[in-house]
């Protein structure tokens, strides 16, 4: 008797995946692809990605990371300056929002660009007000952010 003969298996080639029924199952789940990427994403390369939103997202991600390391890293030294990571976090967020403003307004996406612009001005005001110790600038920035969020919520209802 040779290996594989006389076994009570429904398919002697099940070990290599051929004819085991798995292909049909995956074909139902991923009819347009190989099952390695979400539908519509097969063949997408890094060159296909849009750099504008990626740069915006990278700054926002950096802001989040700096915010999270605040309890562990008390100060970051940049030349003669000793800055708290949370301050750098607000600055990175403001820069990311400014980049998003330019990217989306240049594409004609007024609502998204406007939302980024309100956030950019507000967070820049928070950075400036905190850095200079100017309470009026800080309060104005917070009010701008709150009013901007409310206006965005009202405006977005038109699209719902």
C-alpha contacts under 8 A as a table, 3 or more apart, distances in Angstrom:
res1	aa1	res2	aa2	distance
1	X	5	X	6.34
1	X	6	X	7.86
2	X	5	X	5.72
4	X	7	X	6.00
4	X	12	X	6.59
7	X	12	X	7.96
9	X	12	X	6.16
11	X	14	X	5.49
11	X	19	X	7.47
11	X	20	X	6.93
12	X	15	X	7.58
13	X	16	X	5.95
13	X	17	X	7.06
13	X	18	X	6.28
13	X	19	X	7.13
13	X	20	X	7.52
14	X	17	X	5.24
14	X	18	X	6.25
14	X	19	X	6.76
14	X	20	X	5.19
15	X	18	X	7.82
17	X	20	X	5.46
17	X	22	X	6.98
17	X	23	X	7.93
18	X	21	X	7.89
18	X	23	X	7.91
19	X	22	X	7.59
19	X	23	X	7.59
20	X	23	X	7.41
21	X	24	X	5.45
21	X	25	X	6.47
22	X	25	X	5.06
22	X	26	X	6.21
23	X	26	X	5.22
23	X	27	X	6.01
24	X	27	X	4.94
24	X	28	X	6.39
25	X	28	X	5.32
25	X	29	X	6.59
26	X	29	X	4.94
26	X	30	X	5.82
26	X	31	X	7.69
26	X	35	X	6.63
27	X	30	X	5.11
27	X	31	X	4.87
27	X	32	X	7.93
27	X	33	X	7.97
27	X	34	X	8.00
27	X	35	X	7.95
28	X	31	X	5.60
29	X	35	X	7.51
30	X	33	X	5.52
30	X	34	X	6.70
30	X	35	X	5.37
30	X	38	X	7.90
30	X	39	X	6.66
32	X	39	X	6.71
32	X	40	X	7.37
33	X	36	X	7.56
33	X	37	X	7.46
33	X	39	X	6.98
33	X	40	X	7.91
33	X	42	X	6.14
34	X	37	X	7.33
34	X	42	X	7.64
35	X	38	X	7.28
36	X	42	X	7.79
37	X	40	X	7.93
37	X	41	X	5.72
37	X	42	X	5.79
38	X	41	X	5.53
38	X	42	X	7.35
39	X	42	X	7.16
41	X	44	X	5.58
44	X	48	X	6.12
45	X	48	X	5.35
45	X	49	X	7.21
46	X	49	X	5.50
49	X	54	X	7.97
50	X	53	X	6.35
50	X	54	X	6.57
51	X	54	X	4.93
51	X	55	X	6.03
52	X	55	X	5.40
52	X	56	X	6.35
52	X	99	X	7.71
52	X	100	X	7.33
52	X	103	X	5.87
53	X	56	X	4.93
53	X	57	X	5.92
53	X	100	X	6.85
53	X	103	X	7.44
54	X	57	X	5.06
54	X	58	X	5.98
55	X	58	X	4.96
55	X	59	X	6.36
55	X	96	X	7.41
55	X	99	X	7.58
56	X	59	X	5.42
56	X	60	X	6.37
56	X	96	X	4.74
56	X	97	X	6.75
56	X	99	X	5.81
56	X	100	X	5.45
57	X	60	X	5.00
57	X	61	X	5.92
57	X	96	X	7.03
58	X	61	X	5.00
58	X	62	X	6.04
58	X	96	X	7.58
59	X	62	X	4.97
59	X	63	X	6.16
59	X	92	X	5.62
59	X	93	X	6.19
59	X	95	X	6.93
59	X	96	X	4.71
60	X	63	X	5.00
60	X	64	X	6.37
60	X	92	X	6.68
60	X	93	X	5.18
60	X	96	X	5.63
60	X	97	X	7.76
61	X	64	X	5.06
61	X	65	X	6.20
62	X	65	X	5.02
62	X	66	X	6.10
62	X	89	X	7.15
62	X	92	X	6.64
62	X	93	X	7.85
63	X	66	X	5.20
63	X	67	X	6.14
63	X	88	X	7.28
63	X	89	X	4.10
63	X	90	X	6.52
63	X	91	X	7.64
63	X	92	X	5.12
63	X	93	X	5.30
64	X	67	X	5.05
64	X	68	X	6.23
64	X	89	X	6.66
65	X	68	X	5.11
65	X	69	X	6.31
65	X	89	X	7.68
66	X	69	X	5.29
66	X	70	X	6.51
66	X	85	X	5.24
66	X	86	X	6.15
66	X	88	X	6.84
66	X	89	X	5.11
67	X	70	X	5.56
67	X	85	X	6.27
67	X	86	X	4.95
67	X	89	X	5.51
68	X	71	X	7.20
69	X	72	X	5.32
69	X	73	X	5.80
69	X	85	X	6.97
70	X	73	X	5.35
70	X	74	X	6.13
70	X	84	X	7.15
70	X	85	X	5.40
70	X	86	X	6.00
71	X	74	X	6.65
73	X	76	X	7.36
73	X	85	X	7.22
74	X	84	X	6.09
74	X	85	X	7.21
75	X	82	X	5.85
75	X	83	X	5.32
75	X	84	X	4.61
75	X	85	X	6.34
76	X	82	X	5.64
76	X	83	X	5.20
76	X	84	X	6.06
76	X	85	X	6.41
77	X	80	X	7.00
77	X	81	X	5.65
77	X	82	X	4.52
77	X	83	X	6.26
78	X	81	X	5.17
78	X	82	X	6.41
78	X	83	X	7.50
79	X	82	X	7.99
83	X	87	X	6.72
83	X	88	X	7.10
84	X	87	X	5.43
84	X	88	X	6.70
85	X	88	X	5.00
85	X	89	X	5.98
86	X	89	X	4.78
86	X	90	X	6.42
87	X	90	X	5.29
87	X	91	X	6.42
87	X	127	X	7.18
88	X	91	X	4.95
88	X	92	X	6.04
89	X	92	X	5.13
89	X	93	X	6.15
90	X	93	X	5.10
90	X	94	X	6.17
90	X	123	X	6.62
90	X	124	X	7.92
90	X	126	X	7.67
90	X	127	X	6.31
91	X	94	X	5.08
91	X	95	X	6.22
91	X	123	X	7.56
91	X	124	X	7.08
91	X	127	X	6.25
92	X	95	X	5.11
92	X	96	X	6.09
93	X	96	X	5.04
93	X	97	X	6.13
93	X	120	X	7.86
93	X	123	X	7.21
94	X	97	X	5.13
94	X	98	X	6.19
94	X	119	X	7.37
94	X	120	X	4.98
94	X	121	X	7.57
94	X	123	X	5.20
94	X	124	X	5.47
95	X	98	X	5.06
95	X	99	X	6.22
95	X	120	X	7.20
96	X	99	X	5.12
96	X	100	X	6.16
96	X	120	X	7.86
97	X	100	X	4.90
97	X	101	X	6.08
97	X	116	X	5.21
97	X	117	X	6.77
97	X	119	X	6.34
97	X	120	X	4.81
98	X	101	X	4.97
98	X	102	X	6.43
98	X	116	X	6.82
98	X	117	X	6.47
98	X	120	X	5.25
99	X	102	X	5.29
99	X	103	X	6.14
100	X	103	X	5.03
100	X	104	X	5.98
100	X	113	X	6.73
100	X	116	X	5.90
100	X	117	X	7.89
101	X	104	X	5.54
101	X	105	X	5.92
101	X	112	X	7.81
101	X	113	X	4.63
101	X	114	X	6.79
101	X	115	X	7.80
101	X	116	X	4.95
101	X	117	X	5.18
101	X	120	X	7.69
102	X	105	X	5.42
102	X	106	X	5.89
102	X	113	X	7.14
103	X	106	X	5.40
103	X	107	X	6.56
103	X	113	X	7.47
104	X	107	X	5.10
104	X	108	X	6.43
104	X	109	X	5.27
104	X	110	X	7.13
104	X	112	X	6.40
104	X	113	X	4.68
105	X	108	X	5.01
105	X	109	X	5.44
105	X	110	X	5.71
105	X	112	X	7.78
105	X	113	X	4.84
105	X	114	X	7.50
106	X	109	X	7.56
109	X	112	X	5.71
109	X	113	X	5.86
110	X	113	X	5.03
110	X	114	X	5.63
111	X	114	X	5.09
111	X	115	X	6.10
112	X	115	X	5.09
112	X	116	X	6.29
113	X	116	X	5.11
113	X	117	X	6.10
114	X	117	X	4.86
114	X	118	X	6.18
115	X	118	X	5.31
115	X	119	X	6.30
115	X	148	X	7.55
115	X	152	X	6.81
116	X	119	X	5.09
116	X	120	X	5.92
117	X	120	X	4.91
117	X	121	X	6.12
118	X	121	X	5.34
118	X	122	X	6.04
118	X	144	X	7.38
118	X	145	X	6.71
118	X	148	X	6.07
119	X	122	X	5.05
119	X	123	X	5.92
119	X	145	X	6.34
119	X	148	X	7.76
120	X	123	X	5.34
120	X	124	X	5.89
121	X	124	X	5.09
121	X	125	X	6.07
121	X	141	X	7.42
122	X	125	X	5.07
122	X	126	X	6.33
122	X	141	X	4.56
122	X	142	X	6.53
122	X	144	X	5.92
122	X	145	X	5.39
123	X	126	X	4.88
123	X	127	X	6.21
123	X	141	X	6.88
123	X	145	X	7.95
124	X	127	X	5.06
124	X	128	X	6.05
124	X	141	X	7.85
125	X	128	X	5.00
125	X	129	X	5.72
125	X	137	X	6.16
125	X	138	X	6.08
125	X	140	X	7.55
125	X	141	X	4.94
126	X	129	X	5.16
126	X	130	X	5.92
126	X	137	X	7.32
126	X	138	X	5.13
126	X	141	X	5.74
126	X	142	X	7.22
127	X	130	X	5.29
127	X	131	X	5.96
128	X	131	X	5.11
128	X	132	X	6.07
128	X	134	X	7.92
128	X	137	X	7.40
128	X	138	X	7.55
129	X	132	X	5.41
129	X	133	X	5.63
129	X	134	X	4.76
129	X	135	X	6.23
129	X	136	X	7.46
129	X	137	X	4.94
129	X	138	X	4.49
130	X	133	X	5.05
130	X	134	X	6.62
130	X	135	X	7.70
130	X	138	X	6.61
131	X	134	X	7.89
134	X	137	X	5.60
134	X	138	X	6.41
135	X	138	X	4.97
135	X	139	X	6.00
136	X	139	X	5.15
136	X	140	X	6.01
137	X	140	X	5.04
137	X	141	X	6.11
138	X	141	X	5.16
138	X	142	X	6.36
139	X	142	X	5.16
139	X	143	X	6.15
140	X	143	X	5.09
140	X	144	X	6.04
141	X	144	X	5.01
141	X	145	X	6.22
142	X	145	X	5.12
142	X	146	X	6.28
143	X	146	X	5.17
143	X	147	X	6.05
144	X	147	X	5.23
144	X	148	X	5.78
145	X	148	X	4.99
145	X	149	X	6.05
146	X	149	X	5.18
146	X	150	X	6.30
147	X	150	X	5.13
147	X	151	X	6.09
148	X	151	X	5.06
148	X	152	X	6.01
149	X	152	X	5.03
149	X	153	X	6.12
150	X	153	X	5.06
150	X	154	X	6.26
151	X	154	X	5.12
151	X	155	X	6.03
152	X	155	X	4.99
152	X	156	X	5.87
153	X	156	X	5.17
153	X	157	X	6.47
154	X	157	X	5.47
154	X	158	X	7.60
155	X	158	X	5.84
155	X	159	X	7.77
156	X	159	X	5.38
156	X	160	X	6.68
157	X	160	X	5.13
